[in-house]
Amino acid sequence: MNDNSKVLIGLLAGLAAGAALGLLFAPEKGSETRDKLSQSLKDLGDTIRDKAADEINQLASLKDKVVGTVKEKLRKEEEEFEDDLEHA
């Protein structure tokens, strides 16, 4: 996870905590407060899930690039080795 992701997750957690405290101290009925808090937490969960999915996709893409690069280098080395064997 890169620094931007950590900052975003920290920001979202802070916003959720602030929203929860604001709802708890709001002069509304308990059931309304619980419903709002529940919705806020659901929204936060959805945001974190989406961010995690994005990070997983980026990691998968990076993995594919690295594997492709390693395979290409191995193929080139194998060809050079075979050429060296033929000329030896």
Residue, then its C-alpha position, 0 to 999 in steps of 0.5 A: m500500500n503506498d503513502n497516498s492510500k494510507v493517507l486516504i484511509g486515514l482521512l476516511a477513518g477520521l471522517a467516519a469518526g467525526a461523523a459518528l461523534g457528530l451523530l451521537f451528540a446530535p439532538e435527534k431520536g436515538s433510532e434516527t441517530r443509529d440509522k444515520l450512524s449505520q448508513s455512515l459506517k456502511d458508506l465507509g465500508d463501501t469506500i474502503r472496499d472499493k479502494a482495496a479493490d483498486e489497490i488489488n487491481q494495481l498490484a495484479s497489473l504490476k505482478d503481470k508486468v514483472v512476470g512478463t519482464v522476467k520471462e522475457k529476460l530469461r528467454k533472452e538469456e536462454e537464447e544467448f546460452e544456446d548460441d554460446l553452446e553452439h559456438a563453443 
